[in-house]
């Protein structure tokens, strides 16, 4: 479906109070909008904050095998240098640099979906599965909320939360994205304010526990907002948290530096239940390819970034967020 058709479809379904699921790729070149009654659970599974079409749990192997083969540091350094040079020249203040990592596991994509624990989960036609901790926007009762997530640290480090909140690079990254998202929401809403700043959440993985830093931003929508759900969502894309600032120029830098197609990775998916719209940024992302299973990950680069630390963050984010941990 073309992006204009998807946008209009979301407007129409919202206006008529029809629940629907939407799945939009990073460049909006591939968009899907489905009334919930037309979704086959064997093709598409979703769970957004407990709103789900799951009906059965697949059998999972007792022992889960998982390994990853990231690009070398020298390969990453070349891409980092492109981004960093642009930041030094003032072309960007924050750029989200991502890369694909080949992975191997004894789980299918459907099994990965069922074994993973996350606030926002999607399995899509055996093409990809996503387990996102990051909301995009929530729309409810005339208000729009966004929760940009920037800043990650190993939870086992002593005083990890304080270190994360006070790290110069992480603070710069987080402050920049909060400012960007606040400006983005001001395009569709009034009275936009930061309601919570730099709160910490814990994320458990099959390797380690991570702490991630988020903020909450809120604004007031027009009275007829439900008739324009597509307009609102599309106006805010691509998501600022996975591009950077300024958004347009930074997207050009990303295209030059990354050297691969993100596809649905860092796009958004969401659910309108007839009254409330929940959505998420598609990060923590497994994808089936002709060359095997890959996992796409990355992080934000600022003028304070060090290539070695950013490379390690990219690798640390390649994980299965296991349920019950």
C-alpha positions as a printed Julia matrix, in Angstrom:
325×3 Matrix{Float64}:
   0.0     0.0    0.0
   1.31    3.47  -0.88
   1.93    5.81   2.04
  -0.89    8.19   0.99
  -3.34    5.28   0.79
  -2.25    4.03   4.21
  -2.58    7.5    5.72
  -6.11    7.91   4.31
  -7.05    4.39   5.41
  -6.01    5.16   9.0
  -8.03    8.39   8.91
 -11.11    6.58   7.65
 -10.93    3.68  10.1
 -10.32    6.05  12.99
 -13.25    8.24  11.99
 -15.52    5.18  12.0
 -14.14    3.76  15.24
 -12.87    0.59  13.54
  -9.94   -1.07  15.37
  -6.88   -1.57  13.15
  -3.21   -2.49  13.07
  -0.65   -0.52  11.06
   2.92   -1.47  10.08
   5.06    1.18   8.36
   8.65    0.76   7.21
  11.44    3.27   7.8
  11.15    5.11   4.47
   7.33    4.71   4.24
   7.83    2.9    0.94
   5.89   -0.11   2.29
   2.86    0.45   4.49
   0.21   -1.95   5.79
  -3.1    -1.09   7.49
  -5.4    -3.95   8.55
  -8.77   -3.88  10.32
  -8.29   -6.3   13.21
 -11.01   -8.6   11.93
  -9.0    -9.26   8.75
  -5.77  -10.37  10.47
  -4.83  -14.06  10.35
  -2.83  -14.96  13.52
  -0.82  -17.52  11.56
   0.56  -14.63   9.47
   0.67  -11.72  11.9
   0.94  -11.71  15.7
   0.97   -8.61  17.86
   1.04   -7.61  21.5
   1.03   -3.96  22.52
   0.88   -3.49  26.28
  -1.28   -6.63  26.58
  -3.55   -5.87  23.6
  -2.96   -8.96  21.49
  -4.3   -11.5   19.01
  -2.25  -14.35  20.51
  -4.22  -17.57  20.97
  -1.67  -20.31  21.54
   1.92  -20.63  22.7
   4.36  -22.6   20.58
   6.55  -25.28  22.06
   9.99  -23.82  22.82
  13.24  -25.85  22.98
  14.43  -26.4   26.54
  17.84  -24.96  25.67
  17.98  -21.82  23.56
  21.04  -21.44  21.34
  22.01  -17.97  20.23
  25.17  -16.52  18.72
  26.04  -13.35  16.82
  28.71  -12.36  14.31
  28.92   -8.57  14.23
  30.91   -6.57  11.71
  34.52   -5.91  12.72
  35.49   -2.8   14.61
  37.49   -1.55  11.64
  34.39   -1.83   9.44
  32.33    0.0   12.04
  35.02    2.68  12.44
  34.68    3.68   8.77
  30.94    4.23   9.16
  31.37    5.98  12.5
  33.93    8.35  10.94
  31.43    9.45   8.26
  28.91   10.32  10.97
  31.43   11.96  13.27
  32.88   14.09  10.49
  29.4    15.41   9.7
  28.81   16.18  13.37
  32.11   18.08  13.55
  31.07   20.09  10.48
  27.78   21.01  12.15
  25.58   19.0    9.78
  24.07   16.98  12.66
  23.95   17.15  16.45
  22.82   13.56  16.88
  22.86   10.7   14.35
  21.52    7.21  14.97
  23.97    4.77  13.34
  22.76    1.18  12.86
  24.08   -2.03  11.3
  22.85   -5.6   10.62
  24.42   -8.48  12.55
  24.19  -12.1   11.32
  22.83  -14.3   14.13
  22.22  -18.0   14.63
  19.57  -19.61  16.84
  17.59  -22.82  17.12
  14.35  -20.82  17.3
  12.05  -19.88  14.43
  10.78  -16.31  14.14
   7.45  -17.39  15.63
   9.24  -19.08  18.53
  11.35  -15.96  19.03
   8.15  -13.93  19.2
   6.67  -16.19  21.88
   9.81  -16.54  24.0
  10.56  -12.81  24.06
   9.28  -10.42  26.67
   8.69   -6.8   25.64
   6.06   -4.08  25.91
   5.57   -4.1   22.13
   5.88   -7.25  20.02
   5.16   -8.02  16.39
   5.6   -11.12  14.21
   5.04  -10.35  10.54
   4.55  -13.04   7.89
   7.8   -14.88   8.69
   9.67  -11.81   7.43
  10.6   -10.29  10.77
   9.89  -10.23  14.49
  10.34   -7.2   16.72
  10.42   -6.89  20.52
  10.49   -3.18  21.19
  10.88   -1.48  24.56
  10.32    1.95  22.96
   6.88    3.55  22.45
   6.46    5.86  19.48
   3.28    7.76  20.35
   0.19    7.04  22.39
  -3.04    8.89  21.57
  -5.83    8.81  24.14
  -8.64   11.13  25.28
  -7.46   14.11  23.28
  -3.8    13.86  24.28
  -0.68   12.6   22.53
   2.27   11.14  24.43
   5.8    10.24  23.31
   8.51    8.46  25.28
  11.91    8.91  23.59
  14.48    6.38  24.82
  18.16    7.31  24.65
  20.98    6.13  26.89
  22.0     2.56  27.76
  24.27    1.05  30.4
  25.06   -2.38  31.88
  22.94   -2.66  35.05
  25.67   -4.65  36.84
  27.97   -1.62  36.98
  28.06    0.0   40.43
  25.79    3.08  40.58
  24.77    2.41  36.97
  21.68    4.64  37.04
  23.6     7.66  38.39
  26.41    7.11  35.9
  23.92    6.95  33.03
  22.09   10.11  34.08
  25.32   12.09  34.49
  27.39   10.78  31.57
  28.21   13.76  29.32
  27.62   11.89  26.05
  24.39   10.19  27.22
  23.0    13.48  28.58
  23.75   15.28  25.31
  22.09   12.49  23.32
  19.03   12.38  25.55
  18.59   16.16  25.75
  18.82   16.48  21.97
  16.21   13.84  21.31
  13.81   15.23  23.93
  14.07   18.64  22.29
  13.51   17.12  18.83
  10.45   15.11  19.9
   9.0    18.12  21.71
   9.3    20.11  18.49
   7.82   17.24  16.46
   4.76   16.95  18.72
   4.27   20.71  18.44
   3.47   20.17  14.75
   0.3    18.23  15.66
  -0.5    19.3   19.23
  -0.65   22.32  21.55
   0.64   22.85  25.1
   3.5    20.35  24.59
   5.43   19.75  27.81
   8.02   17.34  29.23
   6.17   15.6   32.06
   8.93   13.2   33.15
  12.62   13.63  32.39
  15.39   11.0   32.36
  13.57    8.16  34.13
  15.28    4.76  34.17
  13.86    1.39  33.09
  15.38   -2.08  33.41
  15.55   -4.47  30.42
  16.58   -8.12  30.86
  18.28  -10.01  28.03
  19.72  -13.47  27.45
  23.19  -11.98  28.12
  22.85   -9.22  30.7
  20.48   -6.69  32.26
  20.51   -3.19  30.79
  19.28    0.15  32.09
  17.77    2.54  29.57
  16.84    6.2   30.02
  13.56    7.71  28.8
  11.45   10.86  29.1
   7.7    11.49  28.73
   6.38   14.31  26.53
   2.68   15.21  26.24
   0.49   17.58  24.2
  -3.18   18.41  23.55
  -4.74   17.35  20.23
  -7.59   19.07  18.33
 -11.14   17.95  19.14
 -11.47   16.05  15.83
  -8.15   14.19  16.2
  -9.75   10.74  15.8
 -10.6    11.66  12.19
  -6.92   12.35  11.47
  -4.98    9.5   13.08
  -3.11    8.8    9.85
  -2.27   12.48   9.33
  -0.9    12.73  12.87
   1.25    9.59  12.71
   2.67   10.27   9.25
   3.48   13.9   10.14
   5.83   12.65  12.86
   7.74   10.11  10.74
  10.45    9.0   10.57
  10.77    8.74  14.34
  13.28   11.22  15.73
  14.76    8.73  18.19
  16.11    6.54  15.36
  17.22    9.33  13.04
  18.59   12.35  14.87
  18.7    16.13  14.64
  18.17   18.01  12.42
  16.05   15.21  11.01
  16.19   15.8    7.24
  19.97   16.28   6.96
  20.65   13.51   9.45
  18.64   11.05   7.33
  20.98   11.87   4.43
  24.0    11.15   6.64
  22.47    7.85   7.76
  21.96    6.79   4.14
  25.6     7.57   3.32
  27.14    5.95   6.4
  25.11    2.79   6.94
  25.4     1.23   3.48
  22.35   -1.06   3.81
  18.56   -0.83   3.72
  16.85   -0.64   7.09
  13.55   -1.92   5.67
  10.96   -2.23   8.44
  13.65   -1.83  11.1
  13.18    1.58  12.82
   9.78    1.97  11.19
   6.72    1.98  13.45
   3.78   -0.29  14.14
   0.7     0.37  16.17
  -2.83   -0.56  17.19
  -6.0     1.51  17.37
  -8.55   -0.29  19.54
 -11.46    2.04  18.73
 -10.59    4.64  21.36
  -6.83    4.56  22.05
  -3.86    4.34  19.68
  -0.68    2.64  20.93
   2.45    2.47  18.78
   6.11    1.53  18.98
   9.39    2.1   17.18
  10.55   -1.14  15.55
  13.86   -1.72  17.3
  15.19   -5.03  18.75
  14.62   -6.57  15.36
  15.13  -10.06  13.86
  14.75  -10.46  10.09
  14.76  -13.45   7.75
  16.92  -12.83   4.67
  18.13  -15.03   1.77
  21.5   -15.16   3.56
  20.06  -16.16   6.93
  18.77  -14.51  10.07
  20.01  -11.03  10.92
  19.49   -8.67  13.82
  19.59   -4.9   13.29
  20.78   -2.57  16.05
  22.61    0.68  16.69
  22.87    3.8   18.81
  23.06    7.57  18.82
  26.31    9.36  17.94
  27.11   12.83  19.31
  30.24   14.99  19.44
  31.1    13.24  22.74
  30.9     9.7   21.29
  33.82    7.26  21.24
  33.84    4.68  18.45
  34.83    1.79  20.74
  31.93    2.42  23.15
  29.4     2.89  20.35
  30.56   -0.34  18.71
  30.11   -2.2   21.99
  26.63   -0.73  22.45
  25.63   -1.96  18.98
  26.76   -5.48  19.95
  25.16   -5.36  23.42
  21.79   -4.58  21.84
  21.84   -7.84  19.85
  19.92  -10.07  22.24
  16.71  -11.98  22.96
  14.69  -10.25  25.74
  13.57  -13.42  27.49
  10.21  -13.55  29.27
  10.31  -13.83  33.04
  13.72  -12.25  33.42
